[in-house]
């Protein structure tokens, strides 16, 4: 599309970003010994720089532009408790710094709004979070079913508390993407995970002694939560989608059911469903069927229904009903491809299509990405320097643009 036309002057342009990730690794053993820890805490680090720009002229009321730097260290640690339970602790700090210019979006009908929308040259935001969880495991072995000689049922109850410290009002900051908002939370989450594993005999073949094969054929999780922080006012504000889409307001959260069935090594199905106890309605359904082979090829078809307005009252979220398809193909050790598409059932329109072709050598990788959405058509090139530094071609989401981008 012609981004220089007047109707596109407010489009935000994202220039190539610089990002450095320190993959989770344990702290030095000497430090752990000095603290008397048998399990060493693990540390991670994410750093990212972005530059954003909008075209500006006398018809554009939203001309903000600027630099953003993010520094986000995190720490995780787990330890058994008396041989009966497991304790997990995670925490992070997120410092975001801005060097800004121009105006934030504002309501032209409100007197004085333009003056209040002017960015200060420097802004920053420091947030942090901590999550503490406790879990234990019970199991029992039952008699065989079908070809199985035994079935093991394992139950894992878990409770955790998450505290996120962030300013309630972040309207003085730009909102270029989801990094620019973090909603303060005080959430207790609790539930029970059930797993079922069957034990089947394996016959002797070609002189190889037989034995037993273990196969997990079912997982059932039931979860809920309670939110102590009342953030509904901020979650319902314009651009609230950059805060969160799972905030459920102060009080009891939905009942969440997660069922995953494995029919064999190649075919599985999953249902994730949320029930809103406040309204008595189902707020979301996610049903998927996955076919895969041992080589790594896979096809996943997903039906996705979401009604977030039941959780956020009159928020800025809309119900939707979609069908999604994800295809992954492994041609050989060097070449692979991904394909993804989304289709809106209610409007009868395709929402987006993404395709990616990847080449991987021992020391580098190249990827060609094509993306077609309702408002954009893009071609991207991904460079992956294996073992030295990476522009995450392997984990690059098909729903987002690649790191190096050309229009």
ZAKOLTOR-595342 format. One record per atom (N, C-alpha, C): x, y, z; residue in one letter. Coordinates in steps of 0.001 Angstrom, whole numbers, plus 500000, padded with zeros to 6 digits. Layout:
XYZA;...
***
This chain:
500829498806500000X;500000500000500000X;500871501254500000X;500277502339499562X;501002503607499508X;500971504252500889X;502044504081501655X;502087504630503013X;502318506140503018X;502552506730501839X;502748508176501786X;501457508922501475X;500358508189501305X;499086508875501104X;498633509485502425X;497797510524502352X;497388511241503558X;496680510338504553X;495945509358504060X;495195508488504967X;496104507586505787X;497404507492505427X;498325506621506144X;499391507408506903X;499202508698507063X;500242509480507711X;500429509117509179X;499394508570509827X;499530508204511228X;500070506793511433X;500356506086510350X;500881504725510479X;502231504747511187X;502382503879512186X;503652503819512907X;504644502969512116X;505851503475511932X;506901502757511223X;507901502229512249X;508166500941512204X;509122500319513107X;510391500022512322X;511471500689512697X;512741500435512030X;513358499174512617X;514364498575511966X;514969497358512508X;515366497523513973X;515063496504514774X;515329496539516204X;516631495804516519X;517209496153517640X;518382495452518150X;517974494761519443X;518270493473519550X;517851492715520729X;518952491762521148X;519169491669522480X;520128490722523025X;519443489935524128X;519475488612524023X;518858487733525010X;519925486849525643X;519961486823526964X;520807485893527697X;519931484727528111X;520171483577527512X;519344482402527763X;519508481972529221X;518423481457529804X;518419481050531209X;519611480165531539X;520352480561532585X;521523479785533002X;521682479900534517X;522268478889535171X;522385478933536627X;523407479968537084X;523198480492538283X;524169481375538904X;525427480585539263X;526558481252539492X;527785480537539850X;527581479634541069X;528183478460541017X;527994477483542088X;528490478003543428X;529555478799543413X;530090479338544663X;529064480225545357X;528311481002544559X;527286481860545141X;526174481031545760X;525790479948545078X;524757479066545627X;525199478423546923X;526468478003546983X;526973477392548208X;527001478385549359X;527370479628549064X;527418480638550124X;526034480944550675X;524987480751549835X;523608480981550276X;522966479715550827X;523684478604550775X;523154477354551287X;522066476754550421X;522131476975549105X;521101476484548190X;521592475228547485X;520775474181547529X;521125472960546802X;520801473096545317X;519685473757545006X;519331474049543614X;519727475487543299X;520502475668542244X;520981477002541900X;519881477800541204X;519676479061541588X;518752479923540838X;519257480133539416X;518332480344538494X;518668480571537093X;518317482007536722X;519162482619535935X;518976484019535566X;518840484142534053X;517993485067533620X;517820485380532202X;517870486887532028X;518121487317530802X;518187488749530531X;517704489021529114X;516836490029528980X;516407490498527671X;516685491988527578X;517337492394526511X;517563493817526233X;517128494093524802X;516462495220524591X;515941495507523259X;515906497013523032X;516292497397521814X;516200498808521392X;515316498892520154X;514377499849520161X;513500500093519010X;513475501584518709X;513296501887517425X;513025503272517024X;511739503289516222X;510807504175516621X;509502504285515964X;509349505677515352X;508609505718514244X;508463507001513571X;507115507067512873X;506503508249512915X;505307508534512122X;505604509731511240X;505060509721510039X;505183510893509188X;504441512051509829X;504920513253509616X;504317514405510277X;504140515544509277X;502943516110509255X;502705517350508527X;501500518028509151X;500977519044508522X;499931519829509158X;498593519110509247X;498431517958508600X;497162517244508724X;497249516135509766X;498441515878510282X;498617514774511219X;498610515310512636X;497633514891513430X;497558515294514824X;498325514337515729X;498731513193515197X;499473512205515971X;500814512005515292X;501826512704515776X;503120512685515098X;504236512206516020X;503880511398517039X;504897510978517996X;505958510120517316X;507165510247517790X;508285509474517297X;509267509325518449X;510134508327518396X;511083508228519491X;511817506912519588X;512747506885520556X;513582505732520853X;513038505038522106X;513176503723522128X;512775502957523313X;513834501908523615X;514260501865524885X;515230500866525333X;514629500086526494X;514738498758526438X;514191497894527481X;515286497026528083X;515262496940529416X;516209496124530161X;515397495264531120X;515436493923530915X;514518493037531633X;515240491787532149X;515875491863533355X;516456490663533955X;515393489881534729X;515536488566534774X;514595487724535512X;515343486598536210X;514720486076537265X;515338485049538092X;514296483979538405X;514698482708538381X;513792481614538731X;514529480615539614X;513764480001540543X;514374479050541477X;513309478083541949X;513668476832542119X;512751475833542653X;513494474956543645X;512726474406544598X;513352473586545629X;512307472667546241X;512686471399546535X;511753470521547240X;511539471002548671X;510354470727549202X;510009471129550564X;509682469869551356X;510612469450552189X;510383468314553062X;510089467013552353X;510450466902551079X;510192465685550341X;508738465460549988X;507874466428550295X;506443466278550051X;505901467219548986X;506585468314548753X;506082469332547827X;507253469986547118X;506928470828546151X;507942471574545406X;507590473055545425X;508569473873545753X;508370475321545823X;509059475978544635X;508347476884543940X;508903477585542787X;508791479090543012X;509833479796542618X;509862481249542778X;510405481879541504X;509681482843540964X;510109483567539765X;509913485064539996X;510791485859539414X;510645487307539530X;511392488020538428X;511008489268538161X;511708490043537148X;511601491529537455X;512488492285536830X;512425493740536804X;512413494157535347X;511604495158535027X;511513495620533642X;511646497145533632X;512762497615533120X;512999499051532985X;512836499428531520X;511944500374531260X;511710500862529896X;511972502354529871X;512852502788528963X;513232504203528863X;512895504722527465X;512397505955527418X;511966506561526164X;512657507907525966X;512973508187524709X;513370509529524271X;512381509902523176X;511472510855523467X;510263511033522679X;510149512417522068X;509270512496521077X;508882513756520487X;507499513642519879X;506837514766519670X;505519514745519042X;504383514597520032X;503190514317519493X;501970514230520285X;501443512811520344X;500923512442521525X;500156511216521639X;498803511420520970X;498101510320520601X;496731510483520095X;495855511157521149X;494942512008520728X;494076512695521672X;492758513016520992X;491783513406521797X;490436513719521327X;490399515173520859X;490191515371519563X;490203516726519010X;489078517594519554X;488019516955520081X;486860517725520559X;487047518248521976X;488100517813522677X;488321518217524062X;489269519410524090X;488819520486524732X;489639521702524815X;490917521437525609X;492036521897525070X;493318521744525747X;493937520368525640X;493282519455524925X;493800518083524841X;495128518041524094X;495271518906523094X;496515518898522317X;497718519233523198X;497588520229524069X;498709520611524935X;499065519485525898X;498044518803526415X;498308517719527366X;498866516477526671X;498668516386525361X;499134515206524625X;500594515306524222X;501190516477524394X;502583516641523991X;503510515810524864X;504365515008524235X;505301514178524983X;506387515026525630X;506777514629526854X;508036515126527386X;509165514425526645X;510333515016526661X;511429514433525889X;511909513118526490X;511809512958527804X;512276511737528457X;511181511176529357X;510952509890529228X;510022509185530100X;510638507831530434X;510253507280531567X;510702505938531899X;509657505255532766X;509754503935532807X;508826503130533606X;509592501942534170X;509478501749535491X;510098500606536154X;508999499754536770X;508924498515536349X;507936497586536886X;508653496317537340X;507952495520538115X;508527494272538587X;507443493280538933X;507822492024539000X;506847490993539340X;507529489886540128X;506733489169540919X;507213487990541628X;506063486982541672X;506378485721541425X;505408484634541482X;505965483531542362X;505191483147543364X;505567482050544253X;504526480943544125X;504979479712543919X;504056478599543721X;504441477390544548X;503447476610544949X;503663475400545726X;502835474276545098X;503464473131544872X;502766472002544262X;503238470700544885X;502428469680544742X;502796468343545184X;502187467341544212X;502568466076544344X;502128465063543386X;501702463790544110X;500542463257543700X;500053461968544168X;499851461073542942X;500041459798543113X;499816458900541983X;499328457534542463X;498660456831541554X;498168455491541848X;498139454702540548X;498445453406540654X;498462452522539490X;497226451628539542X;496502451594538425X;495288450800538311X;495516449630537354X;494546448741537288X;494616447614536380X;494537448050534934X;494869447139534034X;494946447472532627X;493605447759531979X;493663448525530891X;492506448842530067X;492883448558528614X;492090447725527915X;492416447406526528X;493724446659526437X;494656447168525606X;495937446497525447X;496940446867526524X;496580447758527443X;497484448180528507X;497396447221529686X;498558446879530252X;498576446010531431X;498402446812532716X;498614448155532649X;498437449009533816X;498278450454533358X;497608451239534201X;497428452669533939X;497809453441535200X;498655454425535012X;499097455256536138X;498397456610536079X;497717456971537174X;497039458263537292X;497835459131538253X;498263460287537768X;499040461209538593X;498284462513538751X;498140462990540002X;497475464250540309X;498485465236540877X;498448466471540349X;499355467513540815X;498553468764541167X;498174468944542433X;497547470207542837X;498612471295542960X;498242472525542566X;499194473627542592X;498483474929542932X;499145475756543727X;498634477084544035X;499794478068543900X;499531479241543324X;500586480247543153X;499999481638543357X;500866482554543725X;500467483955543882X;501404484821543059X;500820485693542238X;501593486591541379X;501324488033541774X;502400488767541988X;502302490196542305X;503059490971541240X;502364491856540544X;502982492713539531X;502850494155539988X;503969494830540139X;503976496227540555X;504206497101539321X;503221497930538988X;503308498822537830X;502411500027538087X;502743501188537508X;501871502355537676X;500483502079537107X;499450502516537816X;498097502341537298X;497893503158536028X;498304504417536080X;498117505309534938X;499420505422534159X;499451504865532951X;500628504941532092X;500318505726530815X;499316506605530912X;498863507335529725X;499880508363529249X;500902508677530074X;501928509607529631X;502941508934528707X;502877507618528609X;503808506873527757X;503181506605526402X;503985506404525379X;503424506006524068X;502886504592524159X;502091504189523171X;501600502817523125X;501792502314521704X;503019501934521418X;503388501453520101X;503116499956519942X;503325499189521003X;503017497759520994X;502830497304522438X;502688495985522624X;502321495483523956X;503419495691524998X;504651495957524593X;505702496223525566X;505438497504526358X;504629498405525804X;504463499723526406X;503435499763527530X;502791498669527826X;501832498640528922X;502039497379529755X;501938497549531061X;501965496409531976X;500982496687533105X;500019495831533244X;498956496032534212X;499384495473535568X;499204496258536629X;499513495763537972X;498522494662538344X;499027493624538999X;498196492457539326X;498509491976540739X;497512491355541355X;497674490609542607X;496764489393542477X;497291488311541951X;496471487187541512X;496882485898542197X;495922485223542778X;496154483875543266X;495537482903542266X;496295481885541911X;495853480911540906X;495992479516541497X;494985478688541290X;494994477363541904X;494318476376540958X;494709475116541097X;494120474125540217X;494712472746540413X;494286471842539553X;494678470441539647X;494950469905538252X;496124469314538066X;496504468690536797X;496495467176536968X;495803466479536074X;495750465021536063X;496415464505534793X;497278463525534921X;497889462885533753X;497686461376533857X;497486460737532700X;497238459303532642X;498238458673531676X;498969457672532152X;499989456986531360X;499676455490531359X;499669454886530172X;499409453452530089X;500707452689529801X;500743451477530318X;501901450591530162X;501479449405529298X;502104449275528135X;501744448206527206X;502963447336526908X;502755446034526748X;503885445135526445X;504362445298525003X;505652445112524807X;506261445157523474X;506876443787523198X;506509443181522088X;506999441852521757X;508435441897521253X;509096440770521365X;510469440647520867X;510464440716519344X;511411441484518791X;511515441624517339X;512974441537516914X;513237440659515933X;514583440513515354X;515644440292516428X;515313439482517410X;516277439164518448X;516399440202519540X;515675441303519400X;515701442353520424X;514670441998521490X;515085441874522740X;514145441476523796X;512977442459523899X;511824441917524214X;510655442764524417X;510700443455525769X;509690444193526048X;509639444921527307X;508295445607527439X;508350446829527911X;507125447600528083X;507302449003527500X;506222449530527003X;506199450872526444X;505235451726527265X;505648452963527562X;504820453870528360X;504352455017527463X;503054455293527524X;502478456306526633X;501459457154527407X;501707458454527443X;500754459373528091X;499614459655527119X;498413459227527475X;497304459343526538X;496276460400526926X;496387460980528122X;495389461971528527X;495956462913529578X;495645464214529401X;495951465242530406X;494680466057530649X;494333466248531901X;493150467020532249X;493540468022533337X;493368469302533043X;493669470343534015X;492435471171534315X;492239471507535572X;491120472349536000X;491701473449536874X;491481474726536450X;492136475842537102X;491144476981537342X;491478477818538296X;490731479047538517X;491657480050539186X;491140481233539476X;491976482289540044X;491110483291540800X;491787484133541560X;491112485241542234X;492009486462542130X;491430487574541657X;492181488809541456X;491849489793542582X;492883490225543303X;492693491167544409X;492795492624543954X;493471492861542840X;493685494228542358X;492530494664541467X;491984495827541728X;490882496354540917X;491447497263539829X;491598496710538637X;492182497451537514X;491212497594536351X;489928497410536605X;488972497430535509X;488982498766534767X;489148499864535512X;489150501190534881X;490247501294533832X;491430500762534157X;492555500877533228X;492455499846532109X;491939498647532422X;491830497608531399X;490796497963530342X;489839498838530677X;488792499193529725X;489110500471528950X;490220501091529235X;490547502342528555X;490888502103527088X;490810503159526265X;491272503006524877X;492704502478524849X;492985501660523865X;494281501011523723X;494555500025524851X;493489499577525544X;493662498610526626X;494201497288526113X;494069497029524822X;494578495768524287X;496074495640524511X;496747496767524742X;498172496697525012X;498464496393526480X;497460496494527338X;497649496065528718X;497593494541528796X;496422493992528552X;496235492562528678X;494890492187528080X;494767490952527639X;493467490469527175X;492911489408528103X;493628489084529202X;493140488046530098X;492771488597531474X;492776489908531646X;492391490473532938X;490897490272533146X;490534489787534337X;489161489381534576X;488480490226535637X;489051491365536012X;488472492258536998X;488646491677538401X;488510492541539388X;488638492158540789X;487598491092541158X;488041490026541824X;487135488955542233X;487517487622541622X;486577486688541690X;486837485335541201X;486985485326539685X;487971484581539206X;488199484450537778X;487405483307537199X;487567483044535911X;486815481963535252X;487322480589535683X;486499479592535460X;486923478202535626X;487491477749534291X;488726477290534299X;489437476959533071X;489626475445532975X;489171474871531881X;489314473444531632X;490267473232530465X;491256472374530666X;492242472074529624X;492355470559529505X;491856470018528389X;491880468577528160X;492678468295526895X;493674467431527004X;494490467061525847X;494536465539525746X;494095465016524617X;494042463573524398X;495020463184523300X;495820462138523553X;496786461629522588X;496302460243522159X;495793460151520931X;495242458889520447X;496345457908520072X;497411458419519514X;498608457630519215X;499756458621519031X;500860458166518499X;502031459046518338X;501837460102517261X;500759459981516468X;500580460861515328X;499365461774515437X;498405461439516273X;497136462168516317X;496801462574517747X;496473463860517936X;496088464359519252X;495044465449519092X;494321465719520171X;493285466757520174X;493345467475521509X;492900468746521489X;492954469538522718X;491746470468522803X;491213470608524008X;490126471541524294X;490541472422525443X;490477473738525242X;490716474716526298X;489480475597526370X;488825475601527520X;487550476297527633X;487487477041528958X;486936478266528932X;486769479088530131X;485286479311530387X;484874479137531650X;483491479367532056X;483453480519533041X;482694481565532701X;482570482760533531X;481464482536534563X;481860482311535824X;480880482064536868X;480039483274537214X;480493484482536840X;479736485699537168X;478518485848536256X;478688485455535015X;477587485601534055X;476920484279533720X;477552483171534093X;477008481869533750X;477187481513532295X;478166482138531623X;478384481895530206X;479803481394529954X;479960480661528865X;481289480264528416X;481946481475527750X;483119481861528223X;483777483049527678X;484764482719526570X;485208481468526469X;486101481119525364X;486136479612525156X;486372479236523902X;486591477840523502X;487774477816522546X;488651476857522728X;489755476650521796X;489874475152521580X;489448474675520403X;489445473248520099X;490389473015518924X;491337472106519086X;492309471869518018X;492524470381517805X;492870470048516581X;493212468684516174X;494567468741515491X;495492467893515939X;496862467937515416X;497268466574514876X;497829466571513661X;498374465387513027X;499858465639512797X;500694464690513190X;502141464879513061X;502802463545512755X;504032463618512241X;504817462408512033X;506122462518512801X;506892461439512804X;508127461416513584X;509190462342513013X;509071462704511747X;510064463570511119X;509929465017511570X;508721465401512022X;508495466778512450X;507436467511511649X;506920466886510571X;505814467492509835X;504567467484510712X;503767468541510630X;502551468587511435X;501520469505510798X;500247469206511067X;499131470035510642X;498196470183511839X;497875471442512195X;496989471721513320X;495829472585512840X;494613472119513079X;493400472867512756X;492745473283514077X;492436474566514219X;491921475089515484X;490661475912515265X;489653475627516088X;488470476488516171X;488605477335517430X;488502478660517283X;488746479580518389X;487562480522518549X;486912480453519694X;485828481374520033X;486214482104521300X;486037483419521303X;486400484207522481X;485374485309522684X;484972485483523924X;484014486528524271X;484541487289525478X;485634488062525309X;486261488724526454X;485388489780527099X;484363490280526381X;483508491300526972X;482761490767528182X;482558489439528268X;481900488882529447X;482774489056530678X;484102489174530470X;485003489356531597X;485230490828531901X;485174491676530879X;485526493078531058X;484335494009530907X;483139493492531027X;481963494355530981X;481864495082529661X;481958496400529698X;481828497222528495X;483188497602527937X;484169496708528056X;485512497018527582X;485578497139526074X;486788497362525574X;487001497604524156X;487295496315523393X;486811495188523883X;487079493918523252X;485802493395522608X;485944492689521514X;484800492165520783X;484867490643520700X;483682490026520647X;483624488583520432X;484189488245519052X;484755487063518935X;485172486613517611X;485097485096517540X;485001484601516308X;484927483175516008X;485809482929514801X;486824482091514965X;487805481920513908X;488168480453513713X;488639480162512526X;489269478888512211X;490726479187511846X;491645478437512440X;493067478635512163X;493681477324511680X;494643477441510799X;495364476264510307X;496857476564510344X;497634475616510862X;499091475754510932X;499716474494510356X;500576474680509363X;501240473565508686X;502753473740508785X;503442472697509223X;504907472702509284X;505440471531508474X;506405471811507594X;506971470786506728X;508488470753506885X;509037469572507066X;510483469377507143X;510902468630505878X;511564469320504947X;511961468689503686X;513191467797503859X;514187468325504572X;515388467565504881X;516096468267506035X;517358467924506286X;518075468525507405X;518269470028507245X;518240470522506016X;518540471937505771X;517298472785505513X;516283472214504887X;515150473009504421X;513868472658505192X;513112473709505538X;511809473531506176X;510903474693505786X;509613474532506023X;508648475576505675X;507508475584506684X;506916476758506886X;505750476931507760X;504673477677506985X;503437477362507295X;502302478066506697X;501227478225507758X;500633479421507824X;499606479696508820X;498539480597508216X;497280480345508570X;496196481190508066X;495086481270509103X;494341482370509095X;493192482582509984X;491995483023509163X;490816482497509523X;489589482772508776X;488505483157509769X;487854484302509518X;486771484795510376X;485458484142509949X;484875483338510828X;483651482611510502X;482477483566510324X;482375484581511157X;481200485447511161X;481147486343509920X;482287486860509524X;482298487736508350X;482533486969507057X;483003485717507173X;483298484932505987X;484528485426505239X;485464486060505950X;486655486623505304X;487923486011505895X;488937485906505041X;490254485528505510X;490904486704506210X;491501486467507384X;492092487549508159X;493569487730507866X;494290486636507791X;495721486756507525X;496277485425507060X;497348485511506289X;498065484342505799X;499555484619505910X;500282483652506441X;501728483805506587X;502408482546506065X;503534482718505408X;504314481588504913X;505786481874505156X;506526480818505458X;507944480999505750X;508738479826505198X;509818480114504485X;510738479116503965X;512091479324504634X;512626478266505281X;513864478389506052X;514939477453505516X;516152477981505476X;517328477163505149X;518292477250506327X;518738476089506812X;519651476042507950X;520912475284507576X;522064475925507740X;523348475278507579X;523958475117508966X;525190474634509051X;525801474422510354X;526038475727511102X;526320476796510387X;526693478024511075X;525785479207510756X;524831479045509879X;523939480169509591X;522600479645509076X;521627480524509096X;520313480200508569X;519738481399507831X;518944481133506818X;518275482182506052X;516792481847505971X;515959482863506086X;514529482642506014X;513848483689505163X;512914483260504330X;512113484168503526X;510680484083504038X;510100485223504405X;508776485247505026X;507830486110504196X;506632485598503979X;505579486344503301X;504390486460504248X;503815487660504334X;502688487909505227X;501646488745504499X;500401488292504545X;499309489004503885X;498157489133504873X;497864490359505304X;496766490628506217X;495806491606505567X;494755491958506294X;493738492854505744X;494317494215505387X;495309494680506158X;495843496025505956X;497262496064505425X;497917494912505324X;499331494923504968X;499698493684504167X;500638493878503270X;501262492756502559X;502767492958502654X;503470491957503197X;504875492150503525X;505718490967503062X;506971491275502771X;507971490247502512X;509138490525503437X;509605489485504122X;510674489683505096X;511823488723504874X;513019489149505292X;514217488323505233X;514766488167506638X;514977486932507072X;515505486641508404X;516899486051508261X;517850486566509028X;519219486057509057X;519477485487510446X;519969484249510507X;520211483575511770X;521663483114511797X;522474483723512674X;523885483364512788X;524000482342513910X;523982481063513579X;523909479994514573X;525210479905515355X;525074479830516680X;526236479687517549X;526935480989517850X;526565482075517180X;527213483370517429X;526196484369517954X;525198484610517178X;524117485496517579X;522950485169516692X;521759485427517151X;520603484954516405X;519527486011516331X;518929486123515161X;517715486905515003X;516592485881514895X;516318485239516019X;515408484129516246X;514547483691515079X;515153483190514029X;514365482659512920X;513585481436513360X;514169480648514247X;513508479427514662X;512272479679515504X;512269480749516304X;511133481016517171X;510322482211516715X;510649482730515546X;509919483893515035X;508463483552514792X;507572484287515436X;506148484032515264X;505718484378513846X;504909483511513253X;504401483794511914X;503414484942511932X;502891485281513122X;501906486354513212X;502554487711513379X;503889487759513474X;504563489041513656X;505626489208512585X;506019490450512289X;507006490673511238X;508381490201511664X;509241489835510733X;510583489393511066X;511449490552511535X;512611490205512053X;513467491235512619X;514008492185511557X;514467491658510420X;514888492511509318X;513747492585508315X;513333493779507998X;512070493908507274X;512191494874506115X;511666494485504954X;511725495346503778X;510340495465503184X;509919496677502882X;508614496895502257X;508848497167500776X;
***
